[in-house]
């Protein structure tokens, strides 16, 4: 029988907790702390696993939507045009339905978007830079709650107890 992915996470956590951490020298606080951090991350990833495909797909869809808005505003000189062309190519190549290439596509679209933000600051026409900056800020503000929910198990959110569970991120859309 092949163990499930959640069972494999549990096994890694148990191995770290029961075998690895006790074997770390008692005076090596940094190693103990880092091992505990690995346990925390494995536990958090296990809880995110049922939602990871949907989360990654929506991340790429959001990056594409933002990129398309930016492209509509990207007017300027050679640097801006080159960055806009590169972003257009990254968007064209991205396929939110392909789980194999989705994360790399998200990185590519986001990197090309960042390059366009920089480019319009160099030779963007008129208010292109400020208008693009504004839609980037609006996009980031819209995603704050989703990211707070997604990373709530990291323990850094002072209002963690008030956040809904991970399932709430996708309950509206299935």
C-alpha positions as a printed Julia matrix, in Angstrom:
174×3 Matrix{Float64}:
   0.0    0.0     0.0
   1.3    3.43   -0.93
   0.9    5.95    1.89
  -1.11   9.05    1.09
   0.61  12.42    0.82
  -0.89  13.6     4.15
   0.35  10.38    5.78
   3.81  11.02    4.38
   3.77  14.54    5.85
   2.76  13.08    9.22
   5.6   10.57    8.99
   8.15  13.31    8.26
   6.9   15.39   11.18
   7.01  12.41   13.51
  10.54  11.5    12.38
  11.75  15.03   12.99
  10.03  15.28   16.37
  10.87  11.8    17.69
  14.3   11.1    16.17
  16.02  14.12   14.64
  15.31  16.85   17.2
  16.23  14.68   20.21
  19.52  13.85   18.45
  20.45  17.51   18.07
  22.94  18.7    20.65
  21.11  20.42   23.51
  23.37  23.46   23.15
  22.56  23.9    19.47
  19.56  26.2    19.8
  19.68  27.29   16.17
  19.49  23.73   14.85
  16.61  22.91   17.2
  14.77  26.07   16.18
  15.23  25.34   12.49
  14.01  21.75   12.91
  10.91  23.07   14.69
  10.42  25.51   11.81
  10.57  22.62    9.33
   7.91  20.81   11.37
   5.73  23.91   11.34
   6.08  24.3     7.58
   5.35  20.64    6.9
   2.23  20.9     9.05
   1.11  24.09    7.3
   1.73  22.65    3.84
  -0.23  19.54    4.77
  -3.22  21.7     5.73
  -2.9   23.7     2.49
  -2.52  20.64    0.26
  -6.24  20.05   -0.43
  -6.52  23.64   -1.67
  -3.13  24.09   -3.32
  -4.2   23.39   -6.9
  -7.04  25.89   -6.71
  -4.89  28.47   -4.92
  -2.1   28.21   -7.5
  -4.58  28.42  -10.38
  -6.19  31.53   -8.94
  -2.78  33.08   -8.28
  -1.88  32.71  -11.96
  -5.31  33.89  -13.11
  -4.92  36.98  -10.93
  -1.41  37.63  -12.25
  -2.7   37.4   -15.82
  -5.6   39.75  -15.09
  -3.27  42.31  -13.53
  -0.81  41.96  -16.42
  -3.57  42.55  -18.97
  -4.63  45.72  -17.13
  -1.03  46.89  -17.04
  -0.59  46.23  -20.75
  -3.58  48.46  -21.53
  -1.82  51.34  -19.76
   1.74  50.66  -20.92
   2.6   53.48  -23.26
   6.08  54.84  -23.74
   9.45  54.5   -25.37
  11.6   51.56  -26.37
  12.18  50.29  -22.82
   8.45  50.29  -22.05
   7.54  48.69  -25.38
  10.12  45.93  -24.91
   8.89  45.21  -21.37
   5.27  45.24  -22.55
   6.11  42.82  -25.35
   7.84  40.48  -22.9
   4.86  40.65  -20.54
   2.47  39.96  -23.41
   4.49  36.88  -24.33
   4.52  35.64  -20.72
   0.74  36.07  -20.53
   0.24  34.32  -23.86
   2.38  31.37  -22.73
   0.64  31.0   -19.35
  -1.98  28.3   -18.94
  -3.79  28.36  -15.58
  -5.26  24.92  -16.27
  -1.88  23.19  -16.56
  -0.76  22.23  -13.05
   2.7   21.2   -14.31
   3.66  24.61  -15.72
   1.4   26.84  -13.6
   3.89  27.9   -10.9
   6.64  28.68  -13.41
   4.14  30.61  -15.54
   3.09  32.6   -12.46
   6.73  33.46  -11.73
   7.26  34.47  -15.37
   4.16  36.69  -15.53
   4.99  38.32  -12.19
   8.63  38.91  -13.17
   7.6   40.42  -16.51
   5.02  42.58  -14.71
   7.72  43.84  -12.37
   9.94  44.59  -15.36
   7.13  46.63  -16.93
   6.66  48.63  -13.72
  10.36  49.49  -13.83
  10.28  50.23  -17.57
   7.44  52.75  -17.41
   9.39  54.6   -14.74
  12.22  54.96  -17.25
  10.4   56.03  -20.39
   6.67  55.63  -19.84
   4.44  58.15  -21.55
   2.37  60.61  -19.54
   0.93  59.15  -16.38
   1.5   55.49  -17.34
   3.81  54.87  -14.38
   1.43  56.31  -11.8
  -1.62  54.6   -13.29
   0.14  51.23  -13.38
   1.38  51.73   -9.82
  -2.19  52.44   -8.74
  -3.61  49.21  -10.22
  -0.75  47.21   -8.72
  -1.56  48.66   -5.28
  -5.27  47.98   -5.75
  -4.49  44.39   -6.73
  -2.25  43.89   -3.7
  -4.9   45.31   -1.37
  -7.48  42.94   -2.82
  -5.26  39.93   -2.16
  -4.29  40.77    1.41
  -7.11  38.84    3.1
  -6.62  35.78    0.91
  -2.92  35.71    1.75
  -3.61  36.21    5.46
  -5.95  33.21    5.4
  -3.56  31.09    3.32
  -0.63  31.72    5.68
  -2.53  31.9     8.97
  -0.85  28.78   10.31
   2.5   30.55   10.21
   1.37  32.27   13.41
   2.49  35.77   12.43
  -0.97  37.33   12.09
  -1.96  39.07   15.33
  -5.63  38.51   14.46
  -5.23  34.87   13.43
  -8.06  33.68   15.65
 -10.5   35.9    13.76
  -9.6   34.51   10.33
 -11.83  31.97    8.59
 -10.42  28.56    7.67
  -8.66  27.72    4.42
 -11.83  26.26    2.92
 -13.43  29.71    3.0
 -11.1   30.82    0.21
 -12.88  28.66   -2.3
 -16.36  28.05   -0.89
 -18.02  30.6    -3.19
 -16.62  29.21   -6.41
 -16.5   25.54   -5.59
